[in-house]
Amino acid sequence: MIVGIGVDLVDIPRFERTIVRTPKLLERLFTPHERELPLRSLAARYAAKEALIKALGGSDGVHWSEIEIARLGESVPPRFALSGSTAEVVAARGITALHLSLSHDAGLAIAYVTAEAADRVEAVEPVGLEYTPGLDDVPEPEDPEEPR
């Protein structure tokens, strides 16, 4: 069952300027293996780490240096390699699988992450109201005769 989805988009030229201006960010955001990659690939990995945090629902207990995006081959999809408290956070939330898709084109890098768990644990107590996605969100049509 899907328990979290995250997506992030990075402007590659802006990311490159930021890294050139503040090179210490490389050590803070990326593992030693990742730092060997070109900046374009690092931008995609930055997006992946941001998307993971969104899929997890927040960054409590998550550390950038404990998240590595690994490629095991050209035709193999990228995977997360997690360690330390970040791995503990993922396990504590019951997440059994993380799916990652990366792409970069036209000066942009994008990452999409889906988090799955065997059983969903409700974090919010139900309040007795029903909600049907899509139906309750449609605004009332405006009356063209009514002044604004």
C-alpha positions, -999 to 999 in steps of 0.1 A, spaced: 0 0 0 13 35 -9 19 55 23 38 84 8 46 102 -24 72 129 -30 84 149 -60 110 175 -64 122 196 -93 157 213 -94 169 240 -117 203 226 -127 221 259 -135 209 274 -102 220 243 -83 255 244 -100 259 281 -91 249 273 -55 275 245 -52 302 267 -68 294 295 -44 292 272 -13 313 241 -20 309 228 16 274 219 7 288 189 -12 300 173 20 268 181 38 244 169 12 262 140 -6 281 108 3 317 104 -9 305 81 -38 280 107 -49 305 135 -48 324 118 -76 295 124 -100 290 154 -123 269 183 -110 240 175 -133 238 140 -116 241 156 -82 212 179 -90 190 148 -97 202 132 -64 194 163 -45 159 162 -60 157 126 -50 166 133 -14 141 161 -12 114 139 -27 122 112 -2 117 136 27 84 146 12 73 110 8 83 103 45 61 133 56 90 153 71 127 154 79 126 144 116 155 120 122 165 121 85 201 131 76 213 139 41 245 121 46 226 89 54 208 89 21 227 76 -10 212 72 -44 230 42 -60 230 30 -96 240 -6 -101 241 -4 -138 229 16 -168 197 -5 -173 190 -8 -135 168 18 -119 184 40 -91 179 28 -56 181 44 -21 208 31 2 199 43 37 219 41 69 218 54 105 188 71 119 174 77 84 171 39 79 155 37 114 129 63 106 119 45 74 116 12 93 97 28 122 71 42 97 65 6 84 79 14 50 89 -18 32 98 -4 -3 109 29 -18 106 34 -55 126 62 -72 125 77 -107 151 103 -118 153 124 -150 170 155 -162 164 175 -194 163 211 -205 182 224 -174 159 207 -149 163 176 -128 132 158 -114 128 130 -89 97 110 -80 95 88 -49 68 64 -38 69 48 -3 51 15 3 42 -3 35 26 -37 41 -2 -22 62 -12 14 65 -11 29 100 -34 58 105 -15 87 121 -47 109 124 -77 100 144 -109 100 123 -133 128 133 -165 112 119 -165 132 86 -165 116 52 -143 130 25 -144 120 -11 -113 133 -29 -123 154 -59 -159 158 -51 -157 181 -21 -129 202 -37 -149 215 -67 -158 252 -62 -193 263 -68 -198 277 -103 -199 315 -104 -231 332 -113 -223 354 -143 -251 378 -133 -238 383 -98 -214 413 -94 -179 406 -81 
